[in-house]
Amino acid sequence: MLDKITSRFEGIFKTLSRQNRLSEKNIQDGVREIKLALLEADVNYKVVKDFIKLVEEEALGEKVLKSISPTDQFIKVVHDKLVDIMGSHSDEIQLKKRGEISVILFVGLQGSGKTTTCAKLGNLLKVNQKVLLVSADTYRPAAKDQLKILAGQTGLGFFTEDHNDPIKICKNALKYAKDYEYHAIILDTAGRLQVDEPLMVELEKIKKITEPDEILFVSDAMAGQNVVDVVKSFDHRLNINGIILTKFDSDTRGGAALSIKKTTGKSIKFIGTGEKIENFEKFYPERVAGRILGKGDIISFVEKAQAAIDVEEAIKTQKKLLKSKFDLDDFLSQIQQLKKMGPLQSILDMLPIKGQMKDQSVDEKNLLHTEAIILSMTPKERKNFRIINGNRRRRISLGSGTTIQEVNRLLKQFESMQKMMQKVKKNPRFLQNMLGGMKGMNL
Amino acid sequence: MAFLFKSKSKSEIERGLHRTKESFGEKIRSIFTKKINDPDFFDEMEETLIMADVGVETTLEIIEHFKAYIKDKNIKDGEGLKNLFKQSLQDMIPQVTFDYKENQLNVLFIVGVNGVGKTTTIGKLSHTLKNEGKKVMLAACDTFRAAAIDQLSVWADRAEVPIIKQQMGSDPGAVLHDAIDSAISKQIDILIVDTAGRFHNKANLMAEIEKLNRILNKKIESAHKETLLVLDACTGQNAYVQAESFHQSVQLDGIILTKLDSTAKGGIVIHIAHQLKLPVKFVGIGERITDLLPFNRDEYIDSIL
């Protein structure tokens, strides 16, 4: 995600960092490049104009030009201004306290991903709420079925009725939620254009009947210059509380993310970052600014890691590492923990090393193959891989559905990994050098 | 070459383009009434084109072109430029429609990212083609999204055309094999293949669509195949990137631009035509089953200028 705009910014900063001192001309050139990069990213034209003016004013001041590392200062100015236009803090959704039913209403254009997002938000809320998904989309064929399937997959309640009156469905859903003691209901409505008068009136009626705590506008992150007008018209009719940006894992360059707050005053509350139900996060302006500038999103990475990694297991592995007793079993458990963190690509997206390896696509299958190969070994083989001879290799490759070559490759890799660990043990500095590229980050 | 689709009445085409006309067109036209030596002339033009999703690169090229022309021909008012703009748009945007071949199987292979309106577009297409007296069949190769098959089945019922499907999660390649066999044995005129939405930056999903494409090319060498990318008119510059990557993977023959009845300004047509030389073949302009029209370049240009 955000690859394209990130690489544009990296290029701009690289050019600047070749200069010991920055002249006014250097800054102006850099600012012009940034302007083009933002426009190409579909950032609203007016936002770009304001943004560029602010950056230029501040960057041409003494603080940047006369500082010891002017490029770093310049980057900081750009970072701060990016955060400014996206809103300096993250906005939470506001739900009622226990005992009352909170209502969340989803609205938006067709194809923005409302239905999928209903399930994603429900999945997030189900940790401490009993959530009911309601389909009031009586227009798109099979929309109700889609939400029903998703509710089933995520273990959430589902309600709809077999007629074509969305207002009646919402009304009855409230009653159903009360009867069955749900805490939160998420109403999915049909996608509609903001210029479709009858359908907009219908939304106003739904709002009146259900008195939602949160009306969230769901928008495609790839939306063009048009998105600002659309949000404004929905807001005008319904007074929305915030925005969810979907498809953030596409190669969106963040145009909508950068434009919406500044032009409409509404905050982005969540972003959808993938096909899976769990690919859904709160929106943090700081972190997105970091990702755009190629500085990575270490905070999200650490959070994900904390959620997925079993601390005891990690300590055990670390101890083994130091004793250099690291065997294939430990390797396997590492792979399994890595898998728990979600798709590899999304993990890499959060790291600042991304800039240097963005063209290498990560092959998730390799990980699965490696796992299969190790799982096909006997406990004895996993403890001491040196006993794995030709016969055993053949058996393992058959058992894991891979080729002998793949088994060989894995064993070789593991051997060199062990050697490297020996080196780290003898000389801890070795690891620091290896990770040297990462220490430039300051988040 | 047969020209499908009965010609629509003028008012219907205008309905589809009236937003473009209102927002993008009005602004452009007002600029052309100005004097060129107005210091803001080109700034305003740049702003208008970019705001209409024409794209930075194409916008800058158009403006460079204008500037050179003015110098060359010593033009002072906007009106002279307007003609040049019209001419360059005509040069840039190709006018090509679906190239239907009589007496053989035609395959429409429909691809695109999530949520652009692939399934709905196929519903509309099958309805219109069926009304033209063609034998149409649908292949439900979106086996991934929840209820996608149900959605396509509803459209198949509405248009009263047969559909080849398996259950959710099955192999889209297998569905495609079945569909082709069935289309051939039933002497179908047009087989329309629905595929799952996929982001152009997801390597494994793009590999899957390439596989479907290979199956098609291999199995139906004698058939006429067109690969059409469905784009949402509300998408910004990313639409260009989508077109570029799908073009690389499965070699596109054209674009279907949906949701043109929203406030989208439609400038993306210019950008794609100019940078990728891909024609827009159909436009979607509304919710009704009849709301899909062949793209008409001259109508489009008239709506802007």
Interface residues (C-beta under 8 A of the other chain):
Chain A: D3 K4 L36 L39 E40 A41 D42 Y45 L109 Q110 G111 S112 G113 Y139 R140 P141 A142 A143 D145 Q146 K148 I149 L150 Q153 L193 Q194 V195 D220 M222 A223 G224 Q225 N226 V227 D229 V230 T246 K247 D249 S250 D251 T252 R253 G255 S361 E364
Chain B: R19 E47 I50 M51 A52 D53 G55 V56 E57 V113 N114 G115 V116 G117 T120 G123 R145 A146 A147 A148 D150 Q151 S153 V154 W155 M168 F199 H200 N201 A203 N204 D232 C234 T235 G236 Q237 N238 A239 V241 K259 D261 S262 T263 A264 K265 I268 E287
